[in-house]
């Protein structure tokens, strides 16, 4: 993927604070035909392809910047651990302590980014918005696939800036995104984040999409594991440490009562697909349709100088 941000741009500070731009169904149609939309899709697919036949436990190249990003995520995790939930008798969901966590992360953003020296100083206000908005919504105390998309956009920006390279792709999925997902599980558990725009039982997961997409990518061509293997408790137990898809099934089973067929009928349906290749290609189509291609999610998408807004008029 070509880097669109030149050193001269960075030196001259040609950056902007991202803002929303998709407001109407007409905007959605223009967005879906835009080069920006295609570049996000391409990035997801490139990351997906990079983890074919790779386990979470495999050795992968970790650049210095990947290691620094992992330290950044560890610091965010520590902020959460330092910010316990408060008594909240009013509601099961939405612990008010999340707002304190959110504010602490916001305050730490300049330092968190400065700890990665190759990030241009002038770019930090722009890319910080994506990292700020990937933990959940402060006002609603909720989280969904649109917030997950913000984390992807943050990584996308870092690659456009030359901080990350295609060589980092396997580590971005198997190390960085996996760490992010585990931090998010901590936040969801600690602050009882409301599922944002949840599809209820018809969604893949109350909160996440990408671990199923990339997780099915890990399993493309696997010699004996099949989509129907998610119904085998022993298989889940053995392989959840190696594959995101099985780890996500294990997590769902741990927090839901009844069987997968009842609480996650879409995952149950997908288990009937014959090959992981078909599951994976279907996940990409579903992500494009249900996340990038739906106004309730896309209306929150943020555009700046790196992820450029389409020309709507």
Number of C-alpha atoms within 10 A of each C-alpha: 11 9 13 15 17 13 12 9 15 16 12 10 13 14 18 16 15 21 14 13 19 24 13 10 12 10 18 20 14 16 22 17 11 16 14 17 19 14 14 18 16 13 19 18 16 15 20 22 16 21 24 19 16 20 19 20 11 11 11 18 13 17 14 12 19 20 15 17 21 18 16 18 19 15 15 22 21 12 17 23 14 10 18 15 20 12 10 12 8 8 9 11 16 23 23 19 18 28 19 16 24 22 13 15 20 16 12 15 21 14 11 20 22 13 15 18 11 14 19 19 14 16 23 19 16 21 28 18 20 24 21 22 21 22 27 27 19 18 10 13 23 23 27 24 24 25 25 24 23 23 20 21 23 21 22 22 23 21 21 19 22 19 19 21 17 16 13 20 24 24 24 25 22 27 20 21 20 16 18 21 16 13 19 21 16 15 21 23 11 19 24 21 26 21 21 19 15 16 12 12 16 14 17 22 24 20 24 22 22 23 21 24 24 27 28 28 31 27 26 22 14 15 8 7 15 17 23 17 15 20 15 9 12 10 13 20 12 12 16 17 14 18 25 26 25 24 21 19 21 17 14 17 16 9 7 12 10 9 12 19 13 13 20 22 16 16 21 19 13 17 18 13 15 12 18 23 19 15 22 21 14 16 20 20 15 15 18 17 12 17 18 23 19 15 18 15 19 21 19 16 22 20 21 16 17 23 22 14 21 18 10 13 5
